[in-house]
């Protein structure tokens, strides 16, 4: 299968930050075969392509990566506004998650995957920690498979000090990790993958953290953990272990280039230096940090230290959406107002965190920019709209003007999965109606 994209305003997102106006991209199977502008070659390629997409009026760029979310929380949008993290979890998220039935995890993940695709994220890392049924991870993977997204399920766990109904015994955790890995990692020609991690520093025993990190190392998997999301989380770690979050992880020997620290709002300068030395990365979730009043992550300090950073929405229960295009603007503006420095982040910096940083989080070197041989994970954003046009600089327009509703076409692994703003693979209205019915049912179940 070959796809020819013509007349596009191409944001290559490469080392030289090249922009090609009225350029073309030729895709063969799952990868980019050619990029250029020359008219005669363009005609030749269009003549042999199986399908042509006219990208006139569109900005063409690499798909974004949502490096940390919780897809089951699509059922919880707006359920728990105006609460800090621990109250939000204990009073609303945990109780509602416990009510969810087996099929709900498929539906919630499907509508969540579709939301990510339609708002510009061709890849998603879903930190899945609800295992009230043995099949919940399988349901999420099947939803990712059906939606067409490039999906990584981060199989998360708790074994102590957490909500009892969401905790597992250490031996069960290790057994389920092995099962999920053998059944799903690398499926769909590598489009579906697995990672893993503890829910947080206080919900998992040190012994389980060490053993699961050993499992991750043996399998070559990424290891993601909620870190220093709030001051209370840091204090809990100090109360339990006499150490701040990163210091605790360092004492266990789990920090390396495959360890991902989600949030990292309250890291001390010494912890930042430890993260730098170990080569670990930070996954920044600005909207969720604002929504829960958790604080502002020291992004400039991470960048100055050379710490890799990826961007994410966090779950739709604490955002309340998964609009990665909108996240770009929030990322830049939050740091500008927090530092009172208008030049602290440029649009290109933010876009690179959401693409190249996300590719790093996914563990993929052939993702994040447009070039020959790279994966054909591409989005087309319609700029011919009153809130975007006229355009001076396409990257600025993407970061500061566009939102998820402007995504017109989405290609993942060389296959069109969203065309003319609609899913090619999923009946959207039927899915929305079914999810609404399920949520209404679960609300009545909660009242019983």
HUFENWO-V872511 format. One record per run of one state. SS is the DSSP state (h for helix, s for strand, l for the rest). FROM is the first residue (numbers start at 0). TO is the last residue. If there is no record, write none. Layout:
SS_FROM_TO / SS_FROM_TO
This chain:
l_0_0 / s_1_10 / l_11_17 / s_18_27 / l_28_29 / s_30_35 / l_36_37 / h_38_47 / l_48_49 / s_50_53 / l_54_56 / s_57_61 / l_62_62 / s_63_68 / l_69_69 / h_70_75 / l_76_83 / h_84_98 / l_99_100 / h_101_117 / l_118_119 / s_120_127 / l_128_134 / h_135_146 / l_147_148 / s_149_156 / l_157_162 / h_163_165 / l_166_168 / h_169_183 / l_184_185 / s_186_186 / l_187_190 / s_191_197 / l_198_204 / h_205_218 / l_219_221 / s_222_226 / l_227_229 / h_230_240 / l_241_243 / h_244_251 / l_252_257 / s_258_262 / l_263_267 / h_268_277 / l_278_279 / s_280_283 / l_284_284 / h_285_290 / l_291_297 / h_298_304 / l_305_307 / s_308_310 / l_311_322 / h_323_338 / l_339_345 / h_346_361 / l_362_373 / s_374_374 / l_375_376 / s_377_381 / l_382_392 / h_393_399 / l_400_402 / h_403_405 / s_406_411 / l_412_413 / s_414_418 / l_419_420 / s_421_422 / l_423_426 / h_427_446 / l_447_447
